[in-house]
């Protein structure tokens, strides 16, 4: 298939970019701009690179430098990171066309279908399940092969500023239209105004995944039967990922529609997964993905979505600020200094709210919920089950995403 062939050439180019960077002098590493200027020379020297569209090739160079930049940022934050490695055929499965080299024809196909032309590859028929907005411009297109063997085309759009709602003025924010969120253990999220959302029940999916993985372990590696079973395992994993993503879409949409400002902890998710505890549940939570969606939808709906420092939100008393050590199994907050009592997660969510206001330069929020905080066993506490979220009925979230 032409698409697979071109993706493999882009993989080779990516590895060559890495080789060129690695073998350059330590004090004279090439920039993205310098390596883009080397592309014509590489195309003359290795004819296989000449098969690539120029903009797509530049996007592959940018991909390496983006990965390098992300690695550097993690290292600066104290993460234990290694080096970028060579990409194998099973790891490098996409190609991006930036600004040019592609065309969309949504008129030729019948309802629900369209055609996309990729330079050097040709026309590709796609399921056109969501029309692009009239006011949007396509900036780049990505063609990707999933581990399940399915192909996907995604569009990156640029919209007019006039269609993006403005965020409310900072001086209009208070505790009544803002919320702090604690990403919890007993509940998926806990808000500063007394709402919780349950965890998504994925036990049936994980049981099926275990069955399919046991079958895979009995197949001869590299055989046709192994490949068929590997795809079945990949499809089960994909179903889990899509359920989690759909769940997060519903929650984040509700939050940005309900509040003018949403504050959330800036968690070290990688470190949490490496530590002791229920790593699988932490993985299911996909908190980094949740935060990314929240920030994206905040811009989309005109809501402040702000990350705050996570350290100490559980220990500090939301009313007086005195720190009290709490083992993970202690689920209630009882301050020895001021006597304030509430749930552990509720206290953390209130601290997140206060830190969010400080992050925006607003100081202590007026009408702080600390004064009216409800312990988790009171009648006024609102609890939302995961099943209701899956049906799109989280409070006023009846229209989905």
MOQUITA-V760574 format. One line per field, one symbol per residue. ss: DSSP state (h for helix, s for strand, l for the rest). A space follows every 50 residues. Layout:
ss->???
//
This chain:
ss->lhhhhhhhhhhhhhhhhhhhhhlllllllllhhhhhhhhhhhhhhlhhhh hllhhhhhhhhhhhhhhhhhhhhhhhlllllllllllllllllsssssll lsssslllllllsssssslllssssssllllllllsssssssssslllll ssssssssslhhhllllllhhhlllllsssssslllllssslllssslll llhhhhhhhhhhhhhhhllllllhhhhhhhhhhhhhhhhhhhhhhhhhhh hhhhhhhhllssssssllhhhhhhllllhhhhhhhlhhhhhhhhhhhhhh hllssssssllllllsllllllsllllllllsssllllllssshhhhhhh hhhhhhhhhlllllllllhhhhlllllllllssslhhhhhlllsllslll l
//
